[in-house]
């Protein structure tokens, strides 16, 4: 103990103890932060519905609480979750959905769901009320995004296929270090079918040099400045970045649209490695 008799050595020991304490604290905080991710890839976990907002006659936004106010879902950008429910016959049904929230939205996650008349999982969401629980597992999906991995994304979305596009676009635009440009073509039948329009228009307003959106409607209103009909090869050529090794085109929509878009992209010279279908 003679070592501790001098003031210099006492200070030295104090510094060492402080450094060790800081290190232990940092490890604890890091491990605590990691442990807050709520998803499990193989096991369904239940999350409570705390808010339901009807956006149109067949579209609603569902907000689910995570276990604590600082919990995160733990979903990588561009991936999705599997949701389990009951169809109209009482049978189990599972369907993939992409939350519109990111892990920066702590304490909760949101799903914007279009409920189709004959949809089996649509029935489950139609019947859900605040206080009910949704069984979820994940993450799922082949898409893995790293900031800055491409110079530009072209996005071709139809209907509820907008949700993965919105998630990726948000993650890019809200990251000040990610300069990737995003060009989105979003197709629907009528203007009432456009999901997340207020949020999408907000991104276009807030990031005018980085995010461009072009709406296409099958049945447009009388005054309409967007595209009309189906997404054409010419629309893609005009509103998406041209083929290049540092460009990727993402597509998500109904099967007939995905098939048509694949043919357009091939005709325009986009190689298979420049494309990804959710």
VOPAGU-2260 file (C-alpha; in pm, 1 decimal, decimal comma):
REM VOPAGU-2260
SITE   aa  ch    i         X         Y         Z
SITE  UNK   A    0       0,0       0,0       0,0
SITE  UNK   A    1     306,2     227,5       9,0
SITE  UNK   A    2     231,4     297,4    -358,0
SITE  UNK   A    3     -76,0     499,2    -256,0
SITE  UNK   A    4     107,4     722,2      -9,2
SITE  UNK   A    5     214,1     988,9    -259,6
SITE  UNK   A    6     -37,6    1235,2    -406,4
SITE  UNK   A    7      87,6    1161,5    -760,7
SITE  UNK   A    8      13,5     791,1    -729,1
SITE  UNK   A    9    -324,3     857,0    -572,3
SITE  UNK   A   10    -416,1    1073,6    -872,9
SITE  UNK   A   11    -290,6     804,2   -1110,3
SITE  UNK   A   12    -505,6     537,8    -944,3
SITE  UNK   A   13    -804,6     772,2    -955,0
SITE  UNK   A   14    -759,7     825,4   -1328,7
SITE  UNK   A   15    -731,7     451,0   -1393,9
SITE  UNK   A   16   -1047,2     381,9   -1192,5
SITE  UNK   A   17   -1233,0     655,2   -1381,3
SITE  UNK   A   18   -1122,8     518,8   -1720,1
SITE  UNK   A   19   -1229,9     166,3   -1625,2
SITE  UNK   A   20   -1567,0     296,1   -1503,5
SITE  UNK   A   21   -1623,0     487,2   -1825,2
SITE  UNK   A   22   -1532,7     179,8   -2027,4
SITE  UNK   A   23   -1769,4     -42,8   -1833,9
SITE  UNK   A   24   -2042,9     217,9   -1865,3
SITE  UNK   A   25   -1988,2     244,5   -2240,2
SITE  UNK   A   26   -2009,7    -133,5   -2281,2
SITE  UNK   A   27   -2330,0    -137,7   -2075,5
SITE  UNK   A   28   -2488,2     141,1   -2277,8
SITE  UNK   A   29   -2385,8     -21,8   -2603,6
SITE  UNK   A   30   -2519,9    -360,8   -2503,2
SITE  UNK   A   31   -2838,8    -200,4   -2366,4
SITE  UNK   A   32   -2891,2     -14,2   -2689,9
SITE  UNK   A   33   -2843,1    -331,0   -2890,4
SITE  UNK   A   34   -3084,7    -523,6   -2670,1
SITE  UNK   A   35   -3366,5    -280,5   -2744,2
SITE  UNK   A   36   -3419,9    -422,9   -3095,0
SITE  UNK   A   37   -3749,8    -609,6   -3070,9
SITE  UNK   A   38   -3768,9    -830,4   -3378,1
SITE  UNK   A   39   -3682,6   -1200,2   -3384,2
SITE  UNK   A   40   -3623,3   -1363,0   -3724,5
SITE  UNK   A   41   -3790,2   -1694,2   -3633,7
SITE  UNK   A   42   -4026,9   -1624,2   -3345,5
SITE  UNK   A   43   -4346,6   -1419,3   -3365,4
SITE  UNK   A   44   -4366,5   -1143,1   -3105,9
SITE  UNK   A   45   -4685,0    -953,6   -3024,5
SITE  UNK   A   46   -4715,1    -575,8   -3034,4
SITE  UNK   A   47   -5009,6    -373,5   -2908,4
SITE  UNK   A   48   -5210,7    -149,5   -3140,5
SITE  UNK   A   49   -5220,6     193,8   -2976,5
SITE  UNK   A   50   -5362,0     405,3   -3258,8
SITE  UNK   A   51   -5558,8     350,2   -3577,7
SITE  UNK   A   52   -5612,1     635,0   -3823,7
SITE  UNK   A   53   -5841,7     583,8   -4122,9
SITE  UNK   A   54   -5681,6     750,3   -4426,6
SITE  UNK   A   55   -5944,6     655,7   -4685,4
SITE  UNK   A   56   -6231,4     410,6   -4724,4
SITE  UNK   A   57   -5990,9     114,5   -4748,6
SITE  UNK   A   58   -5658,7     245,5   -4612,8
SITE  UNK   A   59   -5558,9     292,2   -4249,5
SITE  UNK   A   60   -5241,6     370,0   -4056,0
SITE  UNK   A   61   -5177,9     138,1   -3762,8
SITE  UNK   A   62   -4940,7     243,6   -3483,3
SITE  UNK   A   63   -4798,7     -31,5   -3262,7
SITE  UNK   A   64   -4617,7      24,0   -2933,4
SITE  UNK   A   65   -4276,1    -126,6   -2867,1
SITE  UNK   A   66   -4191,7    -251,7   -2515,2
SITE  UNK   A   67   -4028,4      73,1   -2397,8
SITE  UNK   A   68   -4020,8     434,7   -2519,5
SITE  UNK   A   69   -3658,9     384,4   -2634,0
SITE  UNK   A   70   -3706,2      44,1   -2801,5
SITE  UNK   A   71   -3645,0       7,7   -3174,3
SITE  UNK   A   72   -3800,5    -247,6   -3406,1
SITE  UNK   A   73   -3458,6    -348,0   -3542,0
SITE  UNK   A   74   -3548,3    -354,2   -3911,9
SITE  UNK   A   75   -3267,5    -288,0   -4164,0
SITE  UNK   A   76   -3345,5     -38,0   -4439,6
SITE  UNK   A   77   -3539,8    -194,2   -4725,2
SITE  UNK   A   78   -3639,6    -510,7   -4540,4
SITE  UNK   A   79   -3983,1    -614,5   -4422,0
SITE  UNK   A   80   -4166,9    -800,3   -4146,6
SITE  UNK   A   81   -4404,1   -1098,1   -4152,6
SITE  UNK   A   82   -4740,2   -1030,8   -3988,2
SITE  UNK   A   83   -4970,7   -1310,3   -3872,1
SITE  UNK   A   84   -5345,1   -1288,3   -3827,6
SITE  UNK   A   85   -5679,2   -1459,7   -3889,6
SITE  UNK   A   86   -5876,0   -1455,1   -4213,2
SITE  UNK   A   87   -6254,7   -1446,0   -4239,0
SITE  UNK   A   88   -6273,5   -1822,8   -4179,1
SITE  UNK   A   89   -6062,0   -1804,8   -3863,5
SITE  UNK   A   90   -5758,0   -1962,5   -4028,2
SITE  UNK   A   91   -5403,3   -1837,2   -3972,0
SITE  UNK   A   92   -5261,7   -1619,3   -4246,4
SITE  UNK   A   93   -4918,8   -1457,1   -4280,6
SITE  UNK   A   94   -4823,4   -1171,3   -4510,4
SITE  UNK   A   95   -4516,9    -945,7   -4548,7
SITE  UNK   A   96   -4543,6    -569,6   -4486,6
SITE  UNK   A   97   -4293,2    -286,1   -4477,6
SITE  UNK   A   98   -4327,5     -32,6   -4193,2
SITE  UNK   A   99   -4323,1     333,0   -4292,5
SITE  UNK   A  100   -4118,8     411,4   -3980,5
SITE  UNK   A  101   -3742,7     373,3   -3931,3
SITE  UNK   A  102   -3540,6     277,1   -3625,6
SITE  UNK   A  103   -3496,4     649,6   -3565,6
SITE  UNK   A  104   -3866,9     643,5   -3471,2
SITE  UNK   A  105   -3819,7     492,7   -3126,3
SITE  UNK   A  106   -4089,0     338,4   -2910,9
SITE  UNK   A  107   -4329,2     245,1   -3189,7
SITE  UNK   A  108   -4368,4     137,0   -3551,6
SITE  UNK   A  109   -4634,0     212,9   -3812,4
SITE  UNK   A  110   -4794,3      17,8   -4094,6
SITE  UNK   A  111   -5000,4     180,6   -4369,3
SITE  UNK   A  112   -5234,4     -94,2   -4487,8
SITE  UNK   A  113   -5459,4    -106,0   -4790,9
SITE  UNK   A  114   -5741,6    -347,0   -4709,7
SITE  UNK   A  115   -5877,2    -534,4   -5010,0
SITE  UNK   A  116   -6232,2    -681,0   -5004,8
SITE  UNK   A  117   -6114,1   -1039,8   -5058,1
SITE  UNK   A  118   -5775,9   -1007,9   -4889,2
SITE  UNK   A  119   -5722,9   -1267,4   -4615,1
SITE  UNK   A  120   -5482,4   -1053,0   -4411,5
SITE  UNK   A  121   -5689,3    -747,1   -4502,0
SITE  UNK   A  122   -5972,8    -903,2   -4301,1
SITE  UNK   A  123   -5749,5    -923,3   -3993,7
SITE  UNK   A  124   -5648,8    -557,2   -4015,5
SITE  UNK   A  125   -6005,0    -450,0   -4087,8
SITE  UNK   A  126   -6113,4    -614,5   -3763,0
SITE  UNK   A  127   -5828,2    -479,2   -3549,6
SITE  UNK   A  128   -5910,4    -229,3   -3277,3
SITE  UNK   A  129   -5694,1     -28,6   -3038,2
SITE  UNK   A  130   -5573,7    -262,7   -2764,9
SITE  UNK   A  131   -5546,0    -565,9   -2995,1
SITE  UNK   A  132   -5211,0    -733,2   -3059,1
SITE  UNK   A  133   -5034,8    -813,6   -3386,8
SITE  UNK   A  134   -4791,7   -1105,9   -3416,8
SITE  UNK   A  135   -4475,1   -1004,1   -3603,5
SITE  UNK   A  136   -4139,3   -1160,7   -3688,2
SITE  UNK   A  137   -3841,7   -1049,9   -3896,0
SITE  UNK   A  138   -3643,7    -898,3   -4048,3
SITE  UNK   A  139   -3710,2   -1057,6   -4385,6
SITE  UNK   A  140   -3592,9    -973,5   -4736,2
SITE  UNK   A  141   -3292,4    -982,4   -4969,1
SITE  UNK   A  142   -3242,1    -606,8   -5001,2
SITE  UNK   A  143   -2946,4    -471,0   -4805,0
SITE  UNK   A  144   -2868,6    -101,6   -4828,0
SITE  UNK   A  145   -2548,2      77,2   -4741,8
SITE  UNK   A  146   -2548,0     459,5   -4763,1
SITE  UNK   A  147   -2380,2     584,5   -5077,5
SITE  UNK   A  148   -2358,9     243,5   -5246,4
SITE  UNK   A  149   -2511,2     389,4   -5564,4
SITE  UNK   A  150   -2521,8     737,2   -5712,0
SITE  UNK   A  151   -2895,2     724,6   -5778,0
SITE  UNK   A  152   -3202,3     507,6   -5735,1
SITE  UNK   A  153   -3490,5     489,9   -5976,4
SITE  UNK   A  154   -3805,2     361,5   -5806,5
SITE  UNK   A  155   -4111,2     215,4   -5978,7
SITE  UNK   A  156   -4400,0     164,8   -5735,2
SITE  UNK   A  157   -4763,8      71,3   -5774,4
SITE  UNK   A  158   -5033,1      88,6   -5504,7
SITE  UNK   A  159   -4916,2     -40,3   -5167,4
SITE  UNK   A  160   -4577,8    -114,2   -5324,5
SITE  UNK   A  161   -4487,8     238,4   -5218,1
SITE  UNK   A  162   -4407,2     133,9   -4859,5
SITE  UNK   A  163   -4056,8     -12,7   -4913,7
SITE  UNK   A  164   -3974,7     277,9   -5146,4
SITE  UNK   A  165   -4083,2     530,5   -4884,7
SITE  UNK   A  166   -3877,5     356,5   -4617,6
SITE  UNK   A  167   -3560,4     357,3   -4833,0
SITE  UNK   A  168   -3614,9     715,8   -4951,5
SITE  UNK   A  169   -3667,0     841,2   -4596,2
SITE  UNK   A  170   -3353,2     668,5   -4472,5
SITE  UNK   A  171   -3148,1     824,6   -4752,4
SITE  UNK   A  172   -3288,3    1175,5   -4727,1
SITE  UNK   A  173   -3275,9    1197,6   -4348,3
SITE  UNK   A  174   -2909,7    1097,0   -4346,1
SITE  UNK   A  175   -2707,8    1417,6   -4411,1
SITE  UNK   A  176   -2407,3    1208,8   -4513,8
SITE  UNK   A  177   -2597,6    1018,0   -4783,3
SITE  UNK   A  178   -2605,7    1211,4   -5110,8
SITE  UNK   A  179   -2784,0     941,3   -5313,4
SITE  UNK   A  180   -3047,7    1082,9   -5547,8
SITE  UNK   A  181   -3393,5     926,2   -5561,5
SITE  UNK   A  182   -3628,1     935,1   -5863,2
SITE  UNK   A  183   -3970,7     783,2   -5790,9
SITE  UNK   A  184   -4250,6     696,4   -6032,8
SITE  UNK   A  185   -4564,1     606,7   -5838,0
SITE  UNK   A  186   -4866,6     457,8   -6018,5
SITE  UNK   A  187   -5226,4     423,1   -5898,8
SITE  UNK   A  188   -5578,5     397,2   -6039,2
SITE  UNK   A  189   -5725,0     718,4   -5892,2
SITE  UNK   A  190   -5590,5    1008,0   -5687,2
SITE  UNK   A  191   -5769,7     864,5   -5381,6
SITE  UNK   A  192   -5551,3     554,0   -5408,4
SITE  UNK   A  193   -5223,9     744,3   -5360,4
SITE  UNK   A  194   -5077,7     631,5   -5028,3
SITE  UNK   A  195   -4854,4     858,3   -4816,7
SITE  UNK   A  196   -4906,1    1148,2   -5057,5
SITE  UNK   A  197   -4863,3    1416,1   -4793,1
SITE  UNK   A  198   -4541,2    1254,5   -4670,6
SITE  UNK   A  199   -4406,8    1205,6   -5024,5
SITE  UNK   A  200   -4484,8    1564,1   -5122,7
SITE  UNK   A  201   -4312,1    1673,1   -4802,7
SITE  UNK   A  202   -3995,7    1488,1   -4903,9
SITE  UNK   A  203   -4008,4    1650,1   -5248,6
SITE  UNK   A  204   -4045,1    1994,1   -5088,7
SITE  UNK   A  205   -3775,8    1944,3   -4825,0
SITE  UNK   A  206   -3520,1    1774,2   -5051,1
SITE  UNK   A  207   -3582,0    1924,8   -5397,3
SITE  UNK   A  208   -3230,9    1853,0   -5525,8
SITE  UNK   A  209   -3226,4    1493,2   -5407,3
SITE  UNK   A  210   -3581,2    1358,4   -5438,7
SITE  UNK   A  211   -3809,9    1372,8   -5743,6
SITE  UNK   A  212   -4153,9    1213,3   -5772,2
SITE  UNK   A  213   -4378,2    1158,5   -6073,6
SITE  UNK   A  214   -4734,6    1040,1   -6014,0
SITE  UNK   A  215   -4917,9     829,1   -6273,0
SITE  UNK   A  216   -5293,9     764,2   -6264,9
SITE  UNK   A  217   -5513,3     531,6   -6466,9
SITE  UNK   A  218   -5817,1     750,1   -6404,6
SITE  UNK   A  219   -5690,0    1103,9   -6340,6
SITE  UNK   A  220   -5910,3    1394,9   -6232,9
SITE  UNK   A  221   -5990,3    1669,8   -6482,4
SITE  UNK   A  222   -5699,1    1886,3   -6371,1
SITE  UNK   A  223   -5394,1    1662,7   -6358,9
SITE  UNK   A  224   -5027,6    1737,0   -6428,4
SITE  UNK   A  225   -4890,0    1386,3   -6385,4
SITE  UNK   A  226   -4879,3    1080,3   -6606,4
SITE  UNK   A  227   -5188,1     909,7   -6745,3
SITE  UNK   A  228   -5244,5     538,5   -6802,4
SITE  UNK   A  229   -4983,7     276,3   -6719,4
SITE  UNK   A  230   -4615,3     344,4   -6653,9
SITE  UNK   A  231   -4453,8     342,2   -6996,7
SITE  UNK   A  232   -4101,3     290,4   -7122,6
SITE  UNK   A  233   -4094,6     659,8   -7214,5
SITE  UNK   A  234   -4190,4     763,3   -6858,9
SITE  UNK   A  235   -3904,8     557,2   -6716,8
SITE  UNK   A  236   -3663,6     705,5   -6970,2
SITE  UNK   A  237   -3773,6    1059,7   -6878,7
SITE  UNK   A  238   -3804,3    1034,9   -6500,9
SITE  UNK   A  239   -3546,2     774,8   -6393,6
SITE  UNK   A  240   -3165,4     790,4   -6410,5
SITE  UNK   A  241   -3025,8     623,4   -6725,1
SITE  UNK   A  242   -2854,5     283,2   -6706,2
SITE  UNK   A  243   -2513,9     294,8   -6534,1
SITE  UNK   A  244   -2308,2      81,7   -6297,6
SITE  UNK   A  245   -2374,2     325,5   -6011,8
SITE  UNK   A  246   -2752,7     328,5   -6067,4
SITE  UNK   A  247   -3012,2      83,2   -5939,7
SITE  UNK   A  248   -3382,0      56,4   -6024,0
SITE  UNK   A  249   -3615,1     -71,8   -5751,6
SITE  UNK   A  250   -3964,4    -194,9   -5831,9
SITE  UNK   A  251   -4258,9    -302,8   -5622,1
SITE  UNK   A  252   -4618,5    -336,5   -5731,5
SITE  UNK   A  253   -4884,7    -582,6   -5846,5
SITE  UNK   A  254   -4746,5    -880,7   -6044,3
SITE  UNK   A  255   -4867,1    -753,9   -6386,4
SITE  UNK   A  256   -4695,2    -419,6   -6324,3
SITE  UNK   A  257   -4372,1    -585,3   -6209,3
SITE  UNK   A  258   -4369,2    -798,6   -6524,5
SITE  UNK   A  259   -4430,3    -498,9   -6750,6
SITE  UNK   A  260   -4162,9    -290,6   -6572,5
SITE  UNK   A  261   -3907,0    -569,9   -6609,9
SITE  UNK   A  262   -3970,2    -573,2   -6986,3
SITE  UNK   A  263   -3941,1    -192,5   -7009,1
SITE  UNK   A  264   -3616,9    -189,2   -6810,8
SITE  UNK   A  265   -3462,5    -461,4   -7024,9
SITE  UNK   A  266   -3557,8    -272,1   -7342,0
SITE  UNK   A  267   -3398,3      44,2   -7200,7
SITE  UNK   A  268   -3068,8    -133,6   -7131,3
SITE  UNK   A  269   -3080,1    -182,2   -6754,1
SITE  UNK   A  270   -2875,7    -495,5   -6678,8
SITE  UNK   A  271   -3014,7    -747,0   -6423,9
SITE  UNK   A  272   -2764,1    -633,3   -6160,2
SITE  UNK   A  273   -2901,6    -278,0   -6193,2
SITE  UNK   A  274   -3248,6    -393,3   -6084,6
SITE  UNK   A  275   -3414,3    -518,0   -5767,2
SITE  UNK   A  276   -3772,6    -631,0   -5712,9
SITE  UNK   A  277   -3919,0    -626,2   -5362,0
